[in-house]
Amino acid sequence: MKAFLECVPCVLNQVVEVIQRQALSLDRKESILKSVMAELQKQPISKLSPPELTQQAHKILHKFIAKEDFYKEIKEQTNREALELFPRLEKIVKNAKDPLLTSMKLAIAGNVIDYGPAHRMDVMQTIDRVLKAELKSDHYKKFIKSLRNAKKVLYVADNAGEIVFDKLLIQQLLDRGIAVVVAVKSKPILNDVTMPDAKAAGLDQMGVNIIKSGSETAGTMFEDTASEFKKIFNEADLVIAKGQGNFETLKRDPGVFFLLMVKCPHLALASGLKAGDMVLWNKAAK
Amino acid sequence: MKAFLECVPCVLNQVVEVIQRQALSLDRKESILKSVMAELQKQPISKLSPPELTQQAHKILHKFIAKEDFYKEIKEQTNREALELFPRLEKIVKNAKDPLLTSMKLAIAGNVIDYGPAHRMDVMQTIDRVLKAELKSDHYKKFIKSLRNAKKVLYVADNAGEIVFDKLLIQQLLDRGIAVVVAVKSKPILNDVTMPDAKAAGLDQMGVNIIKSGSETAGTMFEDTASEFKKIFNEADLVIAKGQGNFETLKRDPGVFFLLMVKCPHLALASGLKAGDMVLWNKAAK
């Protein structure tokens, strides 16, 4: 999917948010923002995917701000908070009529996790909303059918915090004797989950194989991925891809199931979805 | 008040919104957006007021888009819709215990009017909310006291649509035998009210004097205003200034009463207000 012009102010919003968290003078901050704008002017905006646009902006931030991971503390915090919530989430799945469906809904709810003072309430409200919501039945039927004889699933993760919610769905897969490979980002980008974040979430204690996708964008551009990722992507019986960034970038093969909260009204409009929708989406489903 | 770095993506959002409404190719649109970004890079962002930043961006838009008023149809529509609502608003004021206070609250509610499919509901919800809300009593007391012996009021208007709501408060002033001068923008900028918009709202049939402020920004930079505006500003017993743009730019003299809906979280933070607050604000009040 290609970036909308509306992605430019959105990316700059994220850029300003990162800049404002740095201990720099206002002049310095303004100058960094201007350097990012200068870079975006050079980019073929409408020919890039939204995560590539973000990546170009962040490359400039990294030139001026000597931090490898702008979201380290935020990711640690959201992981911690999600882990605190985890026993309650496990109970919800355990007591559910359809634990697989419920764990999937909660994995989508996790996609709404964002940092900031308002997020605690949002998470609980979102959990409540997603449990009451219906996923499109044909997409879920396709998922169940694909899962029936599956031996290997590739799970393409999205954000820190969210990854704790993902454990519920991953556990459901493992309980069915399915081998799960979880792909995380190779380098920090936004609040996307990297190897240390996945470990902090306890993913390494679940008996899954965690790999780096090779992607350094807040999505997964297939051509940029590591050969190991490509191999597993092609071998896997099905792929679960989390979040909007992956929906915007990853190949929409019939074996790929996207799980996301639609956060952007422009993406929504272009995809026939609604902003705020919690979606299980598969190309082959109606 | 000086612009925040956060104003940059916000201004670019407005710019993209204008660009997208034009019948131009995607390439052309992208190129115009990039020209605006190039211009903003040249500006001393943190030394300008937010309306000045918008003005600089719009100057570039006008270079590439041959329209004098980017919001003409939108302003006509919001004026029409507010006029449809007007008899109901008049009835609310007529039946109110304190018609002056109620008309003031409705003038603030009008400040939330924005175009877009969701706005109808917003307006009715906002009216309901503002009527139930309390204005800070000390500011209202100061207003009443200033009004007591006032013979001449300068009313600095904000948006089209909103101007219809303003008529309620203006009528309250006229009913008290006060002469009212309404200042509108000299040139189209965003959806701010200009002379034709004021006339379309029926302001010219109220027995008020309508003047052009001289300001070409979405606020009122005193130094840029017409000499007639300056004279009336200094002569008037009190000044009522509507909306966030005026709050960001106009002199905060003790005789100036700002009426606004706080729309920006950064402005809110800097002013000790809350985003969403409906405010009557005066420098001399507690």
Interface residues (C-beta under 8 A of the other chain):
Chain A: L5 E6 V8 P9 C10 L12 N13 V16 I19 Q20 L26 D27 K29 E30 L33 K34 M37 A38 L40 Q41 I45 S46
Chain B: L5 E6 V8 P9 C10 L12 N13 V16 I19 Q20 L26 D27 K29 E30 L33 K34 M37 A38 L40 Q41 I45 S46
